[in-house]
Amino acid sequence: MIEGSGPDAPLQLSFVSVRHGGQAVGAGVLVAERLVLTCAHVVNSALGRGRFTQDTPGHDDTVTLRLPHVAAGRDLTARVVREMWVPPRAKATGRDPVEPGRVPYHGDLAVLELTTAPPDGAEPAPFLQHSYANETIALWASGNPLPTVRAVPRVSAPPWIALDVLGGAQVTEGFSGGPLWDRERQAVVGLVAAVHRAPEPAAPGDRPTTMYAISVPAVEAELPGLPPSAVPTARRGVQQLLTALERVLKGREAVLACEQRLAARLGRPSVGPAADLERLVGLAVGVRRGIPELLDLVRDYEPPALADPYDPHARPGLYGAREDRERLRRAARTVRPGEYLTTRQRRDLSGLLAHCTRTDPRTLLERVLPHAPELPAVTGLADAMDALEGFSSTTGAPVPPLLQGVVRISVEERAAGAYPAEDLDAWVERVAARSGVDEAAVSQFRADVEAAAAPVRAPGRPGGGPEAPAAAPRVQVELLPTPTGRRFTYQIWTFADRQSHRLALVRDAEAGSEQVVDDIRRVLRTEVREDPETALVEYFLPSAWLGLDVDSWESPDSDEDGPFAPGITRRVVVRTTERSRESYAGWKQRTAALPHAKRLVLDHRHTDRKVARAQLEVHRDAGTVIVCCEPHHHGMLLRQCVQAGVHTVLWHRAEHGEHIAQDLLALVDNTDHAEVPEVVRLERAKAMAEPESDTHHGRRLSLLYDAPDHRPPQLAPDAWVLTQP
């Protein structure tokens, strides 16, 4: 009986039970009409061999399989495809045997070919790369849904994914080789390979059982001859893609030729004369990396010299052709936002990255995605490229993040020699040209990266020796106020790009605000080099004390250089360490919506806590809030904003009214979020420069700032532990 309904229907129609002596010993998944993907150690078990035996099974060695959800009692016979036998090995290269109990290891993949056609109803499974946010499930070898394991990806450790087991059945022998199924995305995201169980009984707080799976990129790298896998049916953007193709592929012959060539590339049968645009698009969207392959083919298509006078879409000149192709690329990214490269381009890049040793993948992501709400966990450059491939170009950035990443790797690796830097540059040039990215934009981006990475002359050093350019540093003050709010204990930290985050000063005896500012000045003088930009001063406060006017504090006059007012000469912002899981989730959501977010004003109408919370719930994409009400309501509204995950709050500590709200909105409406602290500093300075005016809105202007480039901690840190942004 075919179980073709429910959320797991594609999993059920492709799930394979691998058997030995009438018993299930492992699992696999149908990836083509007659091809089954599983682990090599599962095949070894089915043949009665040692788990880590490396010799290729012979032609006479057959494996018994079942598709339990399609034909429960029917045994099928399959043989190992010799060129797709990748036994377990200890290292990425060579054939060193695996030490029992040691993980992770490499390889451990096998492809079986059925000797007969599969039962009616069997369908190859769709595949996608795993997502860290999504829960997955795995079925035991029999396919019975009762012993199902629930797990969520924790970290990528190529070639495996480590997953925390959340519940369900205990992970035992028999899950190996089975598909790891992402129910939300309706796709297989890996093959279960091994498990590490915590000792019994587990101590409180111990990490849960860890399950390991071979990732989809690892499968593709180990088995280059495997036909491209299917992907979940696209629901979004298909009509846009059809419309865009109609404007590029002129005439039936062009569509027939494109379908035939695409089918050959993807290892799928062509429908021949029956091909049309719908079948062409269906072929592309149904196969992993089919959309980039389609775009690559269409790029080589030359439209007829004479346009059809009856074609309503015909437009003269090259401009129309370029516009049509750009529209096609936008539609393609809508259908498959995570696929930018063809299979060949991806393999070529992986081969070059294997020779790169100077680039840290985490630092690379921080450079390319400085404002991402949360960076993916990566452990290698290939893993980082997979992550960058899923990000689209931001507004005003003509070079996609993926190509930005490769250019940065090339610049860093050039210090070690011409190879692979020059080949990476050539790869970028080819991919950019075939992707419609302007060559001048790539050249300018590379020049900017090289200029930023080049050493500069330090004017104060004898002989003008080389010194790396300094990024804007931060001075971070963690205040712990006493109940009166007039005395404090505190720590001062310094943090700068390419430097460690370190503690500069601790004062555990209570002191006043003047002493706090005097200590900040001492740290600035002795610990911080403020070139090319002045330091940003960040006050970290408990949420109950956000109303403290720390931005107007100053030190007393001195004979040397007068009073020191950080709010005028430095960018001063307020932050809080008290973030819960709920508030951090809200912060990520608001940050993701930042490019198109609107500003929100909370005024006298929202001074009721429930009303304020409701406003913040209704406007969940608002990243910037203007608080404009009576001062005694400020504390409550600021706490509401922090709880809702708002990262930028601007308010005046004394004045309120519609004119103040309009002034503050005007400050931020045409200002990039990264420039808000400097805009606020200048407004404070302007107010100080006009002593005769006591109505300038810069007086007592305050800013709470936890914006994307100042990543807050996921959870509130313990007292006296300031988490690095």
Summary of the structure (lengths in Angstrom):
residues: 725
radius of gyration: 30.2
end to end distance: 55.2
largest distance: 97.8
contacts: 2299
relative contact order: 0.06
helix: 36%
strand: 21%
